Amino acid sequence: MSEPVPIHAEGIFIMGIDGGVWEDLIFEYLDRDHYYRGLMRSRETLLNELRTVMSNMQGFLDEETIKINGEVVRARVVDISLGFRAHSIGHT
């Protein structure tokens, strides 16, 4: 079985009136063996994967130095979800 391969990523930054910054990251994977679709068969398996991805993402952010207007700030992962493009569901 082959691992899903990241093929595209997109980041969208939103700055709030209170000075808070939110970033939405969207990753697209080539998943020939339907690894991610297989996670949908078990709620516990899906939740474990989401926890792992969230923890990994937080770890990557913790290694970064992030500055806004010259001030070092911390980033925190607050949510993660898994979605599918319509053309990928049901295809083998």
C-alpha positions as a printed Julia matrix, in Angstrom:
92×3 Matrix{Float64}:
   0.0    0.0    0.0
   1.38   3.42  -0.92
   1.29   6.41   1.4
  -0.8    9.46   0.42
   1.42  12.02  -1.34
   0.92  15.76  -0.78
   0.49  17.49  -4.14
  -0.79  20.98  -3.25
  -1.2   23.28  -0.27
  -2.9   26.64   0.1
  -2.92  29.06   3.02
  -5.47  31.79   3.65
  -4.72  34.43   6.29
  -7.48  36.42   8.0
  -6.67  39.32  10.31
  -9.32  40.23  12.86
 -10.11  43.72  14.06
  -8.76  42.66  17.48
  -5.35  41.93  15.92
  -5.81  38.16  15.97
  -4.61  36.26  12.92
  -6.27  33.09  11.66
  -4.86  30.86   8.95
  -6.7   28.17   7.09
  -4.41  25.59   5.51
  -5.76  23.29   2.85
  -3.67  20.3    1.83
  -4.47  18.13  -1.16
  -3.11  14.59  -1.37
  -2.86  12.0   -4.09
  -4.29   8.97  -2.32
  -4.28   6.13  -4.82
  -4.91   3.43  -2.2
  -7.72   5.39  -0.47
  -6.01   5.55   2.92
  -8.05   8.55   4.03
 -11.34   7.14   2.75
 -10.6    3.98   4.74
 -10.43   6.04   7.93
 -14.13   6.79   7.59
 -15.0    3.17   8.39
 -14.19   3.59  12.08
 -14.92   6.7   14.13
 -12.13   5.85  16.6
  -9.58   5.31  13.81
 -10.58   8.63  12.23
 -10.35  10.5   15.55
  -6.93   8.98  16.27
  -5.66  10.09  12.85
  -7.02  13.61  13.34
  -5.37  13.82  16.77
  -2.08  12.66  15.28
  -2.22  15.17  12.43
  -3.14  17.97  14.85
  -0.26  17.06  17.16
   2.19  16.87  14.25
   1.05  20.23  12.89
   1.42  21.84  16.33
   4.9   20.36  16.59
   5.89  21.92  13.26
   4.51  25.29  14.36
   6.34  25.1   17.69
   9.64  24.77  15.78
   8.99  27.97  13.81
   9.82  31.54  14.8
   6.78  33.62  13.88
   6.92  37.4   13.94
   4.13  39.87  13.34
   5.22  43.52  13.17
   8.56  42.48  14.65
   7.0   40.79  17.68
   7.5   37.05  18.22
   4.13  35.32  18.53
   3.01  31.73  19.09
   0.72  29.79  16.78
  -1.81  27.27  18.03
  -3.71  24.63  16.07
  -7.34  24.92  17.14
  -9.17  22.64  14.71
  -8.61  20.09  11.99
 -10.95  18.31   9.62
 -10.82  15.83   6.78
 -12.79  16.35   3.59
 -13.0   14.81   0.16
 -13.28  16.26  -3.31
 -16.32  14.98  -5.14
 -14.29  13.36  -7.91
 -12.34  11.22  -5.45
 -15.23   9.51  -3.68
 -16.21   6.15  -5.1
 -13.35   5.89  -7.57
 -10.92   3.0   -7.29
